[in-house]
Amino acid sequence: MALDAKILEILVDPLTKAPLLYDRDHAELISIESALAYPVRDDIPVMIEEEARKLSVDEVDAWRKRKG
């Protein structure tokens, strides 16, 4: 699965308007600010809070380190 880089540049967290990080391995868009992982299904980002997975503190910390 490939998410177009231009789409990733445009999409933001609907709750915080913060940028998102793409987790290709789990097909999720990660919001560090809201600690949510939005699913990508059939190459379509599902940007609905109720569909998102809550990230653990450890996951958020790991993504912060990855982001730099």
N, C-alpha and C positions, 0 to 999 in steps of 0.2 A: 504494500500500500504506500502511496506517495501523496503527501499533502503539498500542494503548490506553495512555493516559498512566498509568492506575492500575496496569497490569501493569508498566510501566517503573519505577514507584515501588517495587514489590515485589521485582523481580528484582535479584539481585546476582551478581557474579562467583563461580562455584562454587569457584574456587581460593582467592581472597583475601577473599571476602565484601564486596568494595568495590562501590560503586555503579557503574552502567553508563551510558554515554552512547549515544544513538541516532543512528546515521548513516543518515538517511533515503535519501540518494542512493545508497548502496551496500548498503542493507538489512542492516546489521550493528549489533550491540551492542558497543560499545567498552569495554574494560577498560584504563584507563591503568595500573593497578597491576600487572597481569600482562602487559601489552603484547600483548593478544589481541583479535581481532575475531570475535565469535560471529555466525554467519550467521542471518538471519531468512528462513525459507523458507515460502511460502504463509501469511504472517502468523504463523508459529510460530517462536519463538526456539529455536535449537538450541544448548543450553548444554552441549556436550560438547567437552572440550579438544581431542580429536583432530580435530574438525570445524572448529575455530577457525583463523583465519589469524593468523600472527605479524606484529605491527606492527613497522615499522622505527623506529629512534630518531627520525628526522625526523617520522614520523607521530605518535608519542607526544608529542613536543614540540609539534606543531601542536594536538593535542587538549588538552594542558595549557593552552595559550594560549587556546583557544576556551572552555574551561571557566571560565577566569578565576581 
